[in-house]
C-alpha cells in the first residue's frame, strides 16, 4: 500500500515537472518567434474556413495521423502554440491529468480532428495532442472528418498565407491581370494591400481614358498600369538589388512602398521625383543592417527552447 502511495506521489511530481518544462519551452519559443519574426500561432479553424473556398466534406473514420501535421484547433488555439506547447496556466490541471495517464498505462480515447488538405485541426483532444507531442509521440489515433478545399495547407502554413492566398485570388479576378500578364507575380507579404493596387489601376484607367478620349476596359487598364507604372519601377528595384536588402518581402511590396514614398517626396519638395531618386531615398531611410550579434542570440535562444533533441517515440 505504501509502495503504491509512494509511486503515485513520484508520478504526480513527474507530471507537474513535465508541465512546468513544457510551459517554459513555450515561453522561450514565443520569445524566439518574436525575434526571428516566425509565426508561432495555432491556426484558428473558423478563420481558415472563412478564407478558403469549400468543396464539401466526408467522414474518414478512425485513422492514425502524424502529430506534426496537427497545426490548428477549433476552440483552443489561444491555449497552445504552434508546437502545441501550453501557453496558459489554466490548462495545467487538464494537461497533468492527461500526462498522468501515460505513467499509469491508461489508454486514452482517440482525438477528433478535421483534415484540411494535408493538415489537421483538433475538434476534441487538444491536451492529448499537447502531451503526445511533448513526449515525442509521432502518431495518434483520430476520428477524421475531411474537408475538401481549393489550395494547399500543410504543417508550414500560417494564417497570413491563407489570407494572402484568398486576397490574391480575389485581386486577380477583379484586376484581370492574370489574363493580360499570364504568369505575372503580384504577391504581397502582408495582408490587406491589394485594394491599394486596385486603386492604382483605377487611377491609371482614368488617365488613359483622358488621353484616348474613350472608355477603357478592365484589361486595357490592367495592362497599361503594368507596362507604364509597375514594370518600370520593378526594373529599378532589380537593377539596384533592392529586394535583397528587405528579406522576406516581395517586389510588389517594394513597388507599393516606393511609389507611395515617391508621392510623399513630391508633396514635400513640390518637385517631380524620378523613380531612381525615390528608390534611392527609400532605401537610405528604411534599410537597416541587422544587429551584428543576432546569430549568436538566435543560437542561444534555440538551445534554451529546444535543448537537446530527443528522437521521436515510435
C-alpha positions as CSV (number, residue, x, y, z in Angstrom):
1,X,0.0,0.0,0.0
2,X,2.8,2.4,1.0
3,X,4.7,1.5,-2.2
4,X,1.7,2.3,-4.3
5,X,1.3,5.6,-2.5
6,X,5.0,6.5,-3.0
7,X,4.7,5.5,-6.7
8,X,1.7,7.7,-7.0
9,X,3.5,10.7,-5.4
10,X,6.5,10.2,-7.7
11,X,4.2,10.0,-10.8
12,X,2.4,13.2,-9.7
13,X,5.8,15.0,-9.3
14,X,7.0,13.9,-12.7
15,X,3.7,15.1,-14.2
16,X,4.0,18.5,-12.6
17,X,7.6,18.8,-13.7
18,X,6.6,17.9,-17.2
19,X,4.0,20.6,-17.4
20,X,6.4,23.2,-16.0
21,X,9.1,22.3,-18.5
22,X,6.6,22.3,-21.4
23,X,5.3,25.7,-20.3
24,X,8.8,27.2,-20.1
25,X,9.6,25.8,-23.5
26,X,6.5,27.5,-24.8
27,X,7.6,30.8,-23.2
28,X,11.1,30.7,-24.7
29,X,9.6,29.6,-28.1
30,X,7.4,32.7,-28.1
31,X,10.4,34.9,-27.4
32,X,12.3,33.2,-30.2
33,X,9.4,33.6,-32.6
34,X,9.1,37.3,-32.0
35,X,12.8,37.9,-32.5
36,X,13.0,35.8,-35.6
37,X,9.6,37.1,-36.9
38,X,8.4,33.5,-37.3
39,X,4.7,32.6,-36.8
40,X,4.1,30.6,-33.6
41,X,0.3,30.5,-33.5
42,X,-2.1,27.6,-33.9
43,X,-4.4,28.2,-36.8
44,X,-8.0,29.0,-35.8
45,X,-10.2,26.7,-37.7
46,X,-13.1,29.1,-38.2
47,X,-10.8,31.8,-39.7
48,X,-9.2,29.3,-42.0
49,X,-12.6,28.1,-43.3
50,X,-13.6,31.7,-43.8
51,X,-10.7,32.3,-46.2
52,X,-10.8,29.0,-48.2
53,X,-13.4,28.0,-50.8
54,X,-15.0,24.8,-49.6
55,X,-15.9,21.9,-51.9
56,X,-17.5,19.5,-49.4
57,X,-16.7,17.2,-46.5
58,X,-16.9,13.5,-45.6
59,X,-16.2,11.2,-42.7
60,X,-13.0,9.1,-43.0
61,X,-13.4,7.2,-39.7
62,X,-10.6,6.1,-37.3
63,X,-7.1,6.8,-38.8
64,X,-3.6,7.1,-37.5
65,X,-2.3,10.6,-38.2
66,X,1.1,12.4,-37.8
67,X,1.1,14.7,-34.8
68,X,3.4,17.1,-36.6
69,X,0.7,17.8,-39.1
70,X,-1.8,19.0,-36.4
71,X,-1.5,22.7,-36.9
72,X,-4.7,24.2,-35.6
73,X,-7.7,23.9,-33.3
74,X,-11.4,24.6,-33.4
75,X,-11.6,26.4,-30.0
76,X,-8.3,26.1,-28.1
77,X,-6.0,27.9,-30.5
78,X,-5.1,30.5,-27.8
79,X,-4.2,27.9,-25.2
80,X,-1.4,26.3,-27.1
81,X,1.3,27.5,-29.5
82,X,2.2,26.1,-33.0
83,X,4.1,23.2,-31.4
84,X,1.1,22.6,-29.0
85,X,3.2,23.7,-26.0
86,X,0.9,25.1,-23.3
87,X,0.8,28.9,-23.1
88,X,-1.9,29.4,-20.5
89,X,-1.6,28.3,-16.8
90,X,-5.3,27.4,-16.6
91,X,-4.6,24.3,-18.8
92,X,-2.3,22.9,-16.2
93,X,-4.8,20.6,-14.3
94,X,-6.1,19.0,-17.5
95,X,-2.7,18.7,-19.1
96,X,-1.3,17.0,-16.0
97,X,-4.3,14.6,-15.8
98,X,-3.7,13.5,-19.4
99,X,0.1,13.2,-18.8
100,X,-0.6,11.1,-15.7
101,X,-2.5,8.6,-17.8
102,X,0.8,7.8,-19.7
103,X,2.5,6.9,-16.4
104,X,-0.4,4.7,-15.5
105,X,-0.6,3.0,-18.9
106,X,-4.2,4.2,-19.3
107,X,-5.3,4.1,-22.9
108,X,-6.9,7.4,-23.9
109,X,-9.7,7.6,-26.5
110,X,-8.8,8.8,-30.0
111,X,-8.9,12.5,-30.6
112,X,-11.3,14.1,-33.1
113,X,-9.9,16.2,-36.0
114,X,-10.8,17.9,-39.2
115,X,-8.4,17.1,-42.1
116,X,-7.9,20.2,-44.4
117,X,-5.6,19.5,-47.3
118,X,-2.5,17.9,-45.7
119,X,-3.1,19.3,-42.2
120,X,-5.3,18.7,-39.2
121,X,-7.3,20.8,-36.8
122,X,-8.3,19.5,-33.4
123,X,-12.0,19.3,-32.7
124,X,-11.6,17.4,-29.4
125,X,-8.4,16.4,-27.7
126,X,-6.1,19.4,-27.6
127,X,-4.5,18.5,-24.3
128,X,-3.9,14.9,-25.5
129,X,-2.1,16.3,-28.6
130,X,0.0,18.7,-26.4
131,X,1.1,15.9,-24.1
132,X,1.7,13.5,-27.0
133,X,3.9,16.0,-28.9
134,X,5.9,16.8,-25.7
135,X,6.5,13.1,-25.1
136,X,7.8,12.7,-28.7
137,X,4.8,10.7,-29.9
138,X,4.9,10.7,-33.7
139,X,1.4,9.3,-34.4
140,X,-2.0,9.4,-32.8
141,X,-5.3,7.7,-33.4
142,X,-8.0,10.1,-34.5
143,X,-11.5,10.2,-35.8
144,X,-11.2,12.2,-39.0
145,X,-13.6,14.4,-40.9
146,X,-12.0,15.5,-44.2
147,X,-13.0,18.9,-45.6
148,X,-12.3,19.4,-49.3
149,X,-10.9,22.8,-50.2
150,X,-9.2,24.6,-53.0
151,X,-5.5,25.2,-52.4
152,X,-2.9,23.5,-50.2
153,X,-2.3,23.7,-46.5
154,X,0.5,21.9,-44.7
155,X,2.4,22.0,-41.4
156,X,4.3,25.1,-42.5
157,X,1.2,27.1,-43.4
158,X,0.3,30.2,-41.3
159,X,-2.8,32.3,-41.2
160,X,-1.2,35.0,-43.3
161,X,-0.5,32.5,-46.1
162,X,-4.2,31.6,-46.2
163,X,-5.5,35.1,-46.0
164,X,-3.0,36.3,-48.7
165,X,-3.9,33.4,-51.0
166,X,-7.6,34.3,-50.7
167,X,-6.9,38.0,-51.2
168,X,-4.6,37.3,-54.2
169,X,-7.2,35.2,-56.0
170,X,-9.8,37.9,-55.5
171,X,-7.3,40.6,-56.7
172,X,-6.5,38.7,-59.9
173,X,-10.2,38.2,-60.6
174,X,-11.0,41.8,-60.1
175,X,-8.0,43.3,-61.8
176,X,-7.8,40.9,-64.8
177,X,-4.0,40.9,-64.5
178,X,-3.9,37.1,-64.8
179,X,-5.4,37.5,-68.3
180,X,-3.2,40.3,-69.6
181,X,0.0,39.2,-67.8
182,X,0.0,35.4,-67.6
183,X,2.4,34.1,-65.1
184,X,2.9,37.6,-63.5
185,X,3.7,37.6,-59.8
186,X,2.0,40.3,-57.8
187,X,2.1,38.7,-54.3
188,X,2.3,40.8,-51.2
189,X,3.9,39.5,-47.9
190,X,1.4,41.4,-45.8
191,X,-2.4,41.0,-46.0
192,X,-4.7,43.9,-46.7
193,X,-2.7,45.6,-49.5
194,X,-4.4,44.6,-52.7
195,X,-7.1,47.3,-52.6
196,X,-4.4,49.9,-52.9
197,X,-3.1,48.2,-56.1
198,X,-6.7,48.3,-57.4
199,X,-6.8,52.0,-56.7
200,X,-3.6,52.5,-58.6
201,X,-5.0,50.6,-61.6
202,X,-8.2,52.7,-61.3
203,X,-6.3,56.0,-61.3
204,X,-4.3,54.8,-64.3
205,X,-7.5,53.9,-66.1
206,X,-8.8,57.5,-65.7
207,X,-5.6,58.9,-67.1
208,X,-5.7,56.5,-70.1
209,X,-9.4,57.5,-70.7
210,X,-8.5,61.2,-70.7
211,X,-5.6,60.6,-73.1
212,X,-7.6,58.3,-75.5
213,X,-10.9,60.1,-75.1
214,X,-12.9,56.9,-74.7
215,X,-13.8,54.4,-72.0
216,X,-11.0,52.0,-71.0
217,X,-11.7,48.3,-70.5
218,X,-10.6,46.4,-67.4
219,X,-8.0,44.5,-69.5
220,X,-6.6,47.7,-71.1
221,X,-6.4,49.4,-67.7
222,X,-4.5,46.4,-66.1
223,X,-2.1,46.1,-69.0
224,X,-1.5,49.9,-69.1
225,X,-0.8,50.1,-65.4
226,X,1.5,47.1,-65.6
227,X,3.6,48.3,-68.6
228,X,3.7,52.0,-67.8
229,X,3.7,52.1,-64.0
230,X,4.5,48.8,-62.3
231,X,7.1,47.4,-64.7
232,X,9.4,50.5,-64.8
233,X,9.7,50.6,-61.0
234,X,10.3,46.9,-60.8
235,X,13.2,47.3,-63.2
236,X,14.7,49.9,-60.9
237,X,14.2,47.6,-57.9
238,X,16.0,44.7,-59.8
239,X,18.7,47.0,-61.2
240,X,19.8,48.1,-57.7
241,X,19.2,44.8,-56.0
242,X,16.8,46.5,-53.5
243,X,14.9,43.3,-52.8
244,X,18.0,41.7,-51.2
245,X,18.0,44.5,-48.6
246,X,14.5,43.6,-47.5
247,X,14.4,39.9,-46.8
248,X,11.1,38.1,-46.8
249,X,9.5,40.9,-48.8
250,X,8.4,40.9,-52.4
251,X,8.8,43.1,-55.5
252,X,5.1,44.1,-55.1
253,X,5.7,45.2,-51.5
254,X,8.6,47.4,-52.7
255,X,6.7,48.7,-55.6
256,X,3.9,49.9,-53.3
257,X,6.2,51.4,-50.7
258,X,8.5,53.2,-53.2
259,X,5.7,54.5,-55.4
260,X,3.9,56.0,-52.3
261,X,7.3,57.2,-51.0
262,X,7.8,59.0,-54.3
263,X,4.4,60.7,-53.9
264,X,5.4,61.8,-50.4
265,X,8.7,63.3,-51.6
266,X,6.9,65.1,-54.4
267,X,4.4,66.6,-52.0
268,X,7.2,67.6,-49.6
269,X,9.5,69.2,-52.2
270,X,6.9,70.3,-54.7
271,X,9.1,68.9,-57.4
272,X,8.9,65.9,-59.8
273,X,10.8,62.9,-58.3
274,X,12.2,60.2,-60.6
275,X,11.7,56.5,-59.8
276,X,15.5,56.2,-59.3
277,X,15.6,59.0,-56.8
278,X,12.5,57.8,-54.9
279,X,14.0,54.2,-54.7
280,X,17.4,55.5,-53.6
281,X,15.8,57.8,-50.9
282,X,13.6,55.0,-49.7
283,X,16.5,52.6,-49.3
284,X,18.7,55.1,-47.5
285,X,15.9,55.8,-45.0
286,X,14.4,52.4,-44.4
287,X,17.2,49.9,-44.9
288,X,18.7,48.9,-41.5
289,X,21.6,46.5,-41.3
290,X,20.9,43.6,-39.0
291,X,22.4,43.7,-35.5
292,X,25.7,42.0,-35.7
293,X,25.1,39.7,-32.7
294,X,21.8,38.4,-34.0
295,X,23.2,35.0,-35.0
296,X,24.7,34.4,-31.5
297,X,21.4,35.4,-29.8
298,X,19.3,33.1,-32.1
299,X,21.6,30.2,-31.4
300,X,21.4,30.8,-27.6
301,X,17.6,31.0,-27.8
302,X,17.3,27.8,-29.8
303,X,19.3,26.0,-27.1
304,X,17.0,27.4,-24.5
305,X,13.9,26.5,-26.3
306,X,14.7,23.1,-27.7
307,X,17.6,21.8,-25.6
308,X,19.0,18.5,-26.8
309,X,16.5,16.9,-29.2
310,X,15.1,13.5,-28.4
311,X,14.3,11.0,-31.1
312,X,10.6,10.7,-31.5
313,X,8.9,7.7,-29.9
314,X,7.6,5.1,-32.2
